[in-house]
């Protein structure tokens, strides 16, 4: 199953351009607002889970953040981001891994995940993710998933929808909710996807 999942995403990033996938954002404003709103130093350790070739890393580097890691299951996705960033890519730590298999070597001040968590649909996958988050996040968890008004599938895969309440319940053992908002993401195809976006603080 995991091999299939990896192959799926490698193929997506090998065959489709950013304007051909629904998750592309030219400006990840909500993510940036939450990250900046933590008021942590520019030396804060930030990891972008399932970051792929997202432009969040570009904006974080532009903001002066110095300790950024991008994790994705797809090596092709990270390679595209590296090519786009050019010399700046050397300032970033790149990790190819399924998040549920990830074994960090450090804790993170900010763990950001836009649209990875909702692809975990089995209890085992969800519990693995939560256990890793509880152990390796020392500061803030920022997470965005499809809401109950959002899509039920993405990239041909089933997803799990969340509300503010159900997302809070998943993480409440170790994290306190700071703020949640709903965001309408306009895809490159001009369709709308509704997200629930929350920031939590480690208890």
MIDOSE-1310 file (N, C-alpha, C; in nm, 2 decimals, decimal comma, always signed):
residues 203
xxxx	+0,08/-0,12/+0,00/+0,00/+0,00/+0,00/+0,09/+0,13/+0,00; +0,19/+0,13/+0,08/+0,28/+0,24/+0,09/+0,35/+0,27/-0,04; +0,39/+0,15/-0,10/+0,46/+0,17/-0,23/+0,37/+0,23/-0,33; +0,25/+0,18/-0,33/+0,15/+0,24/-0,43/+0,13/+0,39/-0,40
xxxx	+0,12/+0,42/-0,28/+0,10/+0,56/-0,25/+0,22/+0,65/-0,29; +0,34/+0,60/-0,27/+0,46/+0,67/-0,32/+0,46/+0,68/-0,47; +0,43/+0,57/-0,54/+0,42/+0,57/-0,68/+0,32/+0,67/-0,73; +0,21/+0,67/-0,67/+0,10/+0,77/-0,71/+0,15/+0,91/-0,71
xxxx	+0,22/+0,95/-0,60/+0,26/+1,09/-0,59/+0,38/+1,12/-0,68; +0,47/+1,02/-0,70/+0,58/+1,04/-0,79/+0,53/+1,07/-0,93; +0,43/+0,99/-0,97/+0,37/+1,00/-1,10/+0,30/+1,14/-1,12; +0,23/+1,18/-1,02/+0,16/+1,31/-1,02/+0,26/+1,42/-1,05
xxxx	+0,37/+1,42/-0,97/+0,47/+1,53/-0,99/+0,56/+1,51/-1,11; +0,56/+1,39/-1,17/+0,64/+1,37/-1,29/+0,56/+1,42/-1,41; +0,43/+1,41/-1,40/+0,35/+1,43/-1,52/+0,26/+1,56/-1,52; +0,25/+1,62/-1,41/+0,16/+1,74/-1,40/+0,24/+1,86/-1,35
xxxx	+0,21/+1,97/-1,41/+0,26/+2,10/-1,37/+0,18/+2,17/-1,26; +0,23/+2,27/-1,19/+0,16/+2,33/-1,08/+0,02/+2,38/-1,12; +0,00/+2,43/-1,25/-0,13/+2,48/-1,29/-0,22/+2,36/-1,33; -0,18/+2,24/-1,31/-0,26/+2,12/-1,35/-0,30/+2,04/-1,22
xxxx	-0,27/+2,09/-1,10/-0,31/+2,03/-0,98/-0,38/+2,12/-0,89; -0,48/+2,07/-0,82/-0,58/+2,16/-0,75/-0,52/+2,23/-0,63; -0,41/+2,18/-0,57/-0,36/+2,24/-0,44/-0,27/+2,36/-0,46; -0,23/+2,39/-0,58/-0,13/+2,50/-0,61/-0,19/+2,63/-0,55
xxxx	-0,10/+2,70/-0,48/-0,13/+2,83/-0,43/-0,01/+2,93/-0,47; -0,04/+3,04/-0,53/+0,06/+3,13/-0,56/+0,11/+3,20/-0,44; +0,02/+3,23/-0,34/+0,05/+3,29/-0,22/-0,02/+3,22/-0,10; +0,05/+3,14/-0,02/-0,01/+3,07/+0,09/-0,04/+3,16/+0,21
xxxx	-0,13/+3,25/+0,19/-0,15/+3,36/+0,29/-0,19/+3,31/+0,43; -0,28/+3,21/+0,43/-0,33/+3,17/+0,57/-0,21/+3,10/+0,64; -0,14/+3,02/+0,57/-0,02/+2,95/+0,63/+0,08/+3,06/+0,69; +0,11/+3,15/+0,60/+0,20/+3,26/+0,64/+0,15/+3,34/+0,76
xxxx	+0,02/+3,37/+0,76/-0,03/+3,45/+0,87/-0,02/+3,38/+1,00; -0,05/+3,25/+1,00/-0,04/+3,16/+1,12/+0,11/+3,15/+1,17; +0,20/+3,13/+1,07/+0,34/+3,12/+1,11/+0,39/+3,25/+1,17; +0,36/+3,36/+1,10/+0,41/+3,49/+1,15/+0,35/+3,52/+1,28
xxxx	+0,22/+3,48/+1,30/+0,15/+3,51/+1,42/+0,20/+3,44/+1,54; +0,29/+3,34/+1,53/+0,35/+3,27/+1,64/+0,45/+3,37/+1,71; +0,50/+3,47/+1,64/+0,60/+3,56/+1,69/+0,72/+3,49/+1,73; +0,75/+3,38/+1,67/+0,88/+3,31/+1,70/+1,00/+3,38/+1,63
xxxx	+1,12/+3,36/+1,68/+1,23/+3,41/+1,61/+1,25/+3,35/+1,47; +1,33/+3,42/+1,39/+1,36/+3,37/+1,25/+1,44/+3,24/+1,26; +1,50/+3,21/+1,38/+1,58/+3,08/+1,39/+1,49/+2,96/+1,43; +1,36/+2,99/+1,44/+1,26/+2,88/+1,48/+1,27/+2,76/+1,38
xxxx	+1,27/+2,64/+1,43/+1,27/+2,52/+1,35/+1,13/+2,49/+1,29; +1,12/+2,51/+1,16/+0,99/+2,49/+1,09/+1,00/+2,37/+1,00; +0,90/+2,29/+1,00/+0,89/+2,18/+0,90/+0,76/+2,19/+0,83; +0,76/+2,18/+0,70/+0,64/+2,18/+0,61/+0,62/+2,03/+0,57
xxxx	+0,51/+1,97/+0,63/+0,48/+1,83/+0,60/+0,40/+1,82/+0,47; +0,45/+1,73/+0,38/+0,38/+1,72/+0,25/+0,40/+1,85/+0,17; +0,51/+1,92/+0,19/+0,53/+2,05/+0,13/+0,54/+2,04/-0,03; +0,58/+1,92/-0,08/+0,59/+1,91/-0,22/+0,67/+2,02/-0,29
xxxx	+0,61/+2,08/-0,40/+0,68/+2,19/-0,46/+0,60/+2,32/-0,42; +0,54/+2,32/-0,30/+0,47/+2,44/-0,26/+0,56/+2,56/-0,25; +0,50/+2,68/-0,27/+0,58/+2,80/-0,26/+0,60/+2,86/-0,12; +0,54/+2,79/-0,02/+0,55/+2,83/+0,12/+0,70/+2,86/+0,15
xxxx	+0,79/+2,76/+0,11/+0,93/+2,77/+0,15/+0,99/+2,90/+0,09; +0,95/+2,94/-0,03/+1,00/+3,06/-0,09/+0,97/+3,18/-0,01; +0,84/+3,19/+0,04/+0,80/+3,30/+0,12/+0,87/+3,30/+0,26; +0,89/+3,18/+0,32/+0,96/+3,18/+0,45/+1,11/+3,22/+0,43
xxxx	+1,17/+3,18/+0,33/+1,31/+3,22/+0,30/+1,31/+3,38/+0,28; +1,22/+3,43/+0,21/+1,21/+3,57/+0,18/+1,19/+3,65/+0,31; +1,11/+3,58/+0,41/+1,09/+3,65/+0,54/+1,21/+3,64/+0,63; +1,31/+3,56/+0,59/+1,43/+3,55/+0,67/+1,44/+3,43/+0,77
xxxx	+1,34/+3,34/+0,76/+1,35/+3,22/+0,84/+1,47/+3,13/+0,80; +1,54/+3,08/+0,90/+1,67/+3,02/+0,87/+1,68/+2,87/+0,89; +1,57/+2,81/+0,94/+1,58/+2,67/+0,98/+1,46/+2,60/+0,93; +1,45/+2,58/+0,80/+1,33/+2,53/+0,73/+1,36/+2,38/+0,68
xxxx	+1,26/+2,29/+0,71/+1,27/+2,16/+0,65/+1,14/+2,14/+0,57; +1,15/+2,07/+0,45/+1,04/+2,04/+0,38/+1,04/+1,88/+0,36; +0,93/+1,82/+0,40/+0,91/+1,68/+0,39/+0,80/+1,64/+0,29; +0,83/+1,55/+0,20/+0,73/+1,50/+0,11/+0,76/+1,35/+0,07
xxxx	+0,66/+1,28/+0,04/+0,67/+1,14/+0,00/+0,73/+1,13/-0,14; +0,72/+1,24/-0,22/+0,76/+1,24/-0,36/+0,90/+1,31/-0,37; +1,00/+1,24/-0,42/+1,13/+1,30/-0,45/+1,11/+1,39/-0,57; +1,03/+1,36/-0,66/+1,00/+1,44/-0,78/+0,95/+1,58/-0,74
xxxx	+0,86/+1,58/-0,64/+0,81/+1,71/-0,59/+0,92/+1,80/-0,53; +1,00/+1,74/-0,45/+1,11/+1,82/-0,38/+1,21/+1,86/-0,48; +1,24/+1,78/-0,58/+1,33/+1,82/-0,69/+1,28/+1,94/-0,76; +1,15/+1,95/-0,79/+1,10/+2,06/-0,86/+1,11/+2,19/-0,78
xxxx	+1,09/+2,17/-0,65/+1,11/+2,29/-0,56/+1,25/+2,34/-0,55; +1,34/+2,24/-0,55/+1,49/+2,28/-0,55/+1,53/+2,35/-0,67; +1,48/+2,30/-0,79/+1,51/+2,37/-0,92/+1,46/+2,51/-0,92; +1,34/+2,52/-0,87/+1,28/+2,66/-0,87/+1,35/+2,75/-0,78
xxxx	+1,40/+2,70/-0,66/+1,47/+2,79/-0,57/+1,61/+2,82/-0,61; +1,67/+2,73/-0,69/+1,81/+2,75/-0,73/+1,90/+2,74/-0,61; +1,99/+2,84/-0,60/+2,10/+2,84/-0,49/+2,03/+2,85/-0,35; +1,91/+2,91/-0,34/+1,85/+2,92/-0,21/+1,81/+2,78/-0,15
xxxx	+1,80/+2,68/-0,24/+1,76/+2,55/-0,19/+1,86/+2,49/-0,10; +1,98/+2,54/-0,10/+2,09/+2,49/-0,01/+2,06/+2,53/+0,13; +1,97/+2,63/+0,15/+1,94/+2,68/+0,29/+1,83/+2,59/+0,35; +1,78/+2,50/+0,28/+1,66/+2,42/+0,32/+1,70/+2,27/+0,34
xxxx	+1,65/+2,21/+0,44/+1,66/+2,06/+0,46/+1,55/+1,99/+0,39; +1,58/+1,90/+0,30/+1,48/+1,83/+0,22/+1,48/+1,68/+0,26; +1,36/+1,63/+0,29/+1,34/+1,49/+0,34/+1,24/+1,42/+0,26; +1,27/+1,31/+0,20/+1,18/+1,23/+0,12/+1,13/+1,12/+0,22
xxxx	+1,00/+1,12/+0,26/+0,95/+1,03/+0,35/+0,80/+1,04/+0,35; +0,73/+0,92/+0,38/+0,59/+0,92/+0,42/+0,59/+0,98/+0,56; +0,50/+1,07/+0,59/+0,50/+1,13/+0,72/+0,48/+1,03/+0,83; +0,40/+0,93/+0,80/+0,37/+0,83/+0,91/+0,49/+0,74/+0,94
xxxx	+0,59/+0,74/+0,85/+0,72/+0,67/+0,87/+0,83/+0,76/+0,92; +0,80/+0,89/+0,93/+0,91/+0,98/+0,96/+0,96/+0,97/+1,11; +1,09/+0,96/+1,12/+1,16/+0,95/+1,25/+1,25/+1,07/+1,26; +1,20/+1,19/+1,31/+1,28/+1,31/+1,32/+1,40/+1,29/+1,41
xxxx	+1,50/+1,38/+1,39/+1,62/+1,38/+1,48/+1,62/+1,51/+1,57; +1,51/+1,59/+1,56/+1,50/+1,71/+1,64/+1,36/+1,74/+1,65; +1,33/+1,82/+1,75/+1,19/+1,87/+1,77/+1,17/+2,00/+1,68; +1,04/+2,03/+1,66/+1,01/+2,15/+1,57/+0,93/+2,25/+1,65
xxxx	+0,97/+2,37/+1,63/+0,89/+2,48/+1,69/+0,76/+2,51/+1,61; +0,76/+2,49/+1,48/+0,64/+2,50/+1,40/+0,63/+2,38/+1,31; +0,52/+2,31/+1,32/+0,49/+2,20/+1,23/+0,38/+2,24/+1,14; +0,40/+2,26/+1,01/+0,29/+2,30/+0,92/+0,25/+2,19/+0,82
xxxx	+0,12/+2,18/+0,81/+0,07/+2,07/+0,72/-0,06/+2,12/+0,65; -0,04/+2,15/+0,53/-0,16/+2,19/+0,45/-0,19/+2,07/+0,35; -0,30/+2,00/+0,38/-0,35/+1,90/+0,29/-0,27/+1,77/+0,28; -0,21/+1,73/+0,39/-0,15/+1,60/+0,40/-0,23/+1,51/+0,50
xxxx	-0,27/+1,57/+0,61/-0,34/+1,49/+0,72/-0,47/+1,43/+0,66; -0,54/+1,50/+0,58/-0,67/+1,45/+0,53/-0,65/+1,33/+0,44; -0,53/+1,30/+0,39/-0,51/+1,18/+0,31/-0,50/+1,05/+0,40; -0,48/+1,07/+0,52/-0,47/+0,96/+0,62/-0,61/+0,92/+0,66
xxxx	-0,65/+0,80/+0,61/-0,80/+0,77/+0,63/-0,81/+0,65/+0,73; -0,71/+0,57/+0,75/-0,72/+0,46/+0,85/-0,68/+0,51/+0,99; -0,74/+0,44/+1,09/-0,70/+0,48/+1,23/-0,55/+0,46/+1,25; -0,49/+0,36/+1,20/-0,35/+0,33/+1,22/-0,26/+0,45/+1,16
xxxx	-0,30/+0,50/+1,04/-0,23/+0,61/+0,98/-0,24/+0,74/+1,07; -0,37/+0,76/+1,11/-0,40/+0,88/+1,18/-0,33/+0,88/+1,32; -0,33/+0,76/+1,39/-0,27/+0,75/+1,52/-0,12/+0,76/+1,51; -0,06/+0,71/+1,40/+0,09/+0,73/+1,38/+0,13/+0,87/+1,37
xxxx	+0,05/+0,94/+1,29/+0,08/+1,09/+1,26/+0,07/+1,16/+1,40; -0,04/+1,14/+1,47/-0,06/+1,21/+1,60/+0,05/+1,18/+1,70; +0,09/+1,05/+1,70/+0,20/+1,02/+1,79/+0,33/+1,09/+1,76; +0,36/+1,09/+1,63/+0,48/+1,17/+1,58/+0,47/+1,31/+1,62
xxxx	+0,36/+1,37/+1,59/+0,33/+1,51/+1,62/+0,35/+1,54/+1,77; +0,29/+1,46/+1,85/+0,30/+1,48/+2,00/+0,44/+1,47/+2,05; +0,52/+1,39/+1,99/+0,66/+1,37/+2,04/+0,75/+1,47/+1,98; +0,73/+1,52/+1,86/+0,84/+1,60/+1,80/+0,80/+1,75/+1,78
xxxx	+0,68/+1,79/+1,82/+0,65/+1,93/+1,81/+0,67/+1,99/+1,95; +0,75/+2,09/+1,96/+0,77/+2,16/+2,09/+0,69/+2,29/+2,10; +0,64/+2,34/+1,99/+0,57/+2,47/+1,99/+0,43/+2,46/+1,93; +0,42/+2,49/+1,80/+0,29/+2,51/+1,73/+0,27/+2,40/+1,62
xxxx	+0,14/+2,36/+1,61/+0,10/+2,27/+1,50/+0,00/+2,35/+1,42; +0,03/+2,37/+1,29/-0,06/+2,44/+1,20/-0,10/+2,34/+1,10; -0,23/+2,32/+1,09/-0,28/+2,21/+1,00/-0,41/+2,25/+0,93; -0,41/+2,22/+0,80/-0,52/+2,26/+0,71/-0,57/+2,13/+0,64
xxxx	-0,70/+2,11/+0,65/-0,76/+1,99/+0,58/-0,89/+2,03/+0,51; -0,93/+1,95/+0,42/-1,06/+1,97/+0,37/-1,17/+1,97/+0,48; -1,26/+2,07/+0,47/-1,37/+2,07/+0,57/-1,48/+1,98/+0,53; -1,59/+1,98/+0,61/-1,70/+1,90/+0,58/-1,78/+1,96/+0,46
xxxx	-1,74/+2,08/+0,41/-1,80/+2,14/+0,29/-1,70/+2,13/+0,17; -1,59/+2,06/+0,20/-1,49/+2,05/+0,09/-1,50/+1,92/+0,01; -1,41/+1,89/-0,07/-1,41/+1,77/-0,16/-1,40/+1,65/-0,07; -1,45/+1,54/-0,13/-1,43/+1,41/-0,06/-1,32/+1,32/-0,12
xxxx	-1,26/+1,37/-0,23/-1,14/+1,31/-0,30/-1,05/+1,42/-0,34; -0,92/+1,38/-0,36/-0,82/+1,47/-0,41/-0,72/+1,38/-0,49; -0,69/+1,42/-0,61/-0,59/+1,35/-0,69/-0,63/+1,20/-0,71; -0,76/+1,18/-0,71/-0,81/+1,04/-0,73/-0,80/+0,96/-0,60
xxxx	-0,76/+1,02/-0,49/-0,76/+0,94/-0,36/-0,87/+0,99/-0,27; -0,92/+0,89/-0,19/-1,01/+0,92/-0,08/-0,94/+1,01/+0,02; -1,02/+1,10/+0,08/-0,97/+1,19/+0,19/-1,07/+1,18/+0,31; -1,02/+1,23/+0,42/-1,11/+1,24/+0,54/-1,14/+1,39/+0,57
xxxx	-1,27/+1,42/+0,57/-1,30/+1,56/+0,60/-1,30/+1,59/+0,75; -1,28/+1,71/+0,78/-1,28/+1,75/+0,92/-1,36/+1,88/+0,94; -1,41/+1,89/+1,07/-1,46/+2,02/+1,11/-1,37/+2,07/+1,22; -1,39/+2,20/+1,27/-1,31/+2,25/+1,37/-1,31/+2,16/+1,49
xxxx	-1,43/+2,11/+1,53/-1,44/+2,02/+1,64/-1,37/+1,89/+1,63; -1,39/+1,82/+1,51/-1,32/+1,69/+1,49/-1,17/+1,70/+1,48; -1,12/+1,81/+1,42/-0,98/+1,83/+1,41/-0,92/+1,86/+1,55; -0,99/+1,94/+1,63/-0,95/+1,97/+1,77/-0,94/+1,84/+1,85
xxxx	-1,05/+1,76/+1,83/-1,05/+1,63/+1,91/-0,94/+1,54/+1,88; -0,89/+1,53/+1,76/-0,78/+1,44/+1,72/-0,65/+1,48/+1,80; -0,63/+1,61/+1,82/-0,50/+1,65/+1,88/-0,51/+1,70/+2,02; -0,63/+1,69/+2,08/-0,65/+1,76/+2,21/-0,57/+1,70/+2,33
xxxx	-0,52/+1,58/+2,31/-0,44/+1,52/+2,42/-0,32/+1,60/+2,45; -0,26/+1,65/+2,35/-0,13/+1,72/+2,37/-0,13/+1,87/+2,32; -0,24/+1,91/+2,25/-0,24/+2,04/+2,19/-0,36/+2,12/+2,23; -0,34/+2,25/+2,25/-0,46/+2,34/+2,28/-0,49/+2,42/+2,16
xxxx	-0,61/+2,43/+2,12/-0,65/+2,51/+2,00/-0,63/+2,66/+2,03; -0,56/+2,72/+1,94/-0,54/+2,87/+1,95/-0,65/+2,94/+1,86; -0,66/+2,89/+1,74/-0,75/+2,96/+1,64/-0,78/+2,87/+1,53; -0,90/+2,87/+1,47/-0,94/+2,80/+1,35/-1,01/+2,89/+1,26
xxxx	-0,99/+2,88/+1,13/-1,06/+2,95/+1,03/-1,10/+2,86/+0,91; -1,20/+2,90/+0,84/-1,24/+2,83/+0,72/-1,18/+2,92/+0,60; -1,12/+2,85/+0,51/-1,06/+2,91/+0,39/-1,12/+2,85/+0,26; -1,16/+2,94/+0,17/-1,20/+2,89/+0,04/-1,08/+2,90/-0,05
xxxx	-1,03/+2,79/-0,09/-0,91/+2,79/-0,18/-0,96/+2,78/-0,33; -0,92/+2,87/-0,41/-0,96/+2,87/-0,55/-0,85/+2,80/-0,63; -0,89/+2,69/-0,69/-0,79/+2,60/-0,76/-0,75/+2,67/-0,89; -0,64/+2,62/-0,95/-0,60/+2,68/-1,09/-0,71/+2,66/-1,19
xxxx	-0,80/+2,56/-1,16/-0,91/+2,54/-1,26/-1,04/+2,63/-1,22; -1,02/+2,72/-1,13/-1,12/+2,81/-1,08/-1,24/+2,74/-1,01; -1,21/+2,63/-0,95/-1,31/+2,57/-0,87/-1,28/+2,60/-0,72; -1,37/+2,58/-0,63/-1,35/+2,62/-0,49/-1,34/+2,50/-0,40
xxxx	-1,24/+2,50/-0,31/-1,23/+2,39/-0,21/-1,23/+2,46/-0,07; -1,32/+2,41/+0,01/-1,32/+2,47/+0,15/-1,23/+2,39/+0,24; -1,14/+2,46/+0,31/-1,05/+2,41/+0,41/-1,09/+2,45/+0,55; -1,06/+2,37/+0,65/-1,06/+2,41/+0,79/-0,91/+2,42/+0,82
xxxx	-0,87/+2,54/+0,87/-0,73/+2,56/+0,91/-0,72/+2,60/+1,05; -0,64/+2,52/+1,13/-0,62/+2,55/+1,27/-0,48/+2,56/+1,31; -0,46/+2,64/+1,42/-0,33/+2,65/+1,48/-0,35/+2,60/+1,62; -0,26/+2,51/+1,67/-0,26/+2,46/+1,80/-0,13/+2,48/+1,87
xxx	-0,13/+2,49/+2,00/-0,01/+2,51/+2,08/+0,01/+2,39/+2,17; +0,14/+2,34/+2,17/+0,17/+2,22/+2,26/+0,14/+2,26/+2,40; +0,07/+2,17/+2,47/+0,04/+2,19/+2,61/+0,16/+2,18/+2,70
